[in-house]
Amino acid sequence: MLDEAARWARSRGARRLHLSVLEQNTAAIGFYESRGWQCAARESDHMAGIDLFSLRYTLPLDQPQKR
């Protein structure tokens, strides 16, 4: 699905994809990082009455993706 999203974005002239992941979600972080996504920022967030942190990840679209 990530490959298809990147293909779709490239076809529309995008240079980068962005996503947010909860800081505690180490499995998702490992998954994205293993595929070339890079942590760009740590941001405070609020969900269901809880203050927490999310990480913003980016994927440059001018580089081949890792699998």
N, C-alpha and C positions, 0 to 999 in steps of 0.2 A: 504494500500500500504506500509506503514511503517513496519507493521508486516511482510509482505512478504519480504521486503528488509532485515530486520534483520534475518529472517529465512535463506534466501539465503546466506547472509554474514557468519552466523554461520556455515553453511554447508561447507563453504570453509575455515574455520579456523580463520575467523576474530574475533577480540576481542572487536572492537569498531567501531561505525559508526560516520561519521563527516558530518556536513552540515554548510553552511553559510546563514545568514539571515540579511537583512538590519536592522540597528539599529532602524529605524523609524517604522518598520513593527511589531507593538505591538501585533496585532492579531496572527501573525505567531509565535511570541515569546511565547505568552501565550499557544498556541496550543502545541508547542514542549515541553515546560516546564511541562505542565500538563501530558505529556506522558513519563516523566522521563529524557528528554534531559537536559544536563547541559551546561551552558555557560563556555567555556574554554578560550576564548580570544576575545579581541576587536581589530579589524584590520582596518587600513586605506585602502580605496578602491577608485576606480575611475571608473565612469560609465557615458557614454554619455557626457563627458566633465565636469562632476561634481565630486568634491572631497567629499567623504562621508565615513561613517564607517559601517562595517559589523561585526556581531558577529559570532564567530565560536562555534557551539554547538557540543557536543559529546554524544553518548549513549553507555554506557558499555554493552556489549552483554553477560556478565556473570551474569546479574541480570534479573529477570522477568520484562517485560515491563508493565507500567501502561496503563490503557485504560480510 
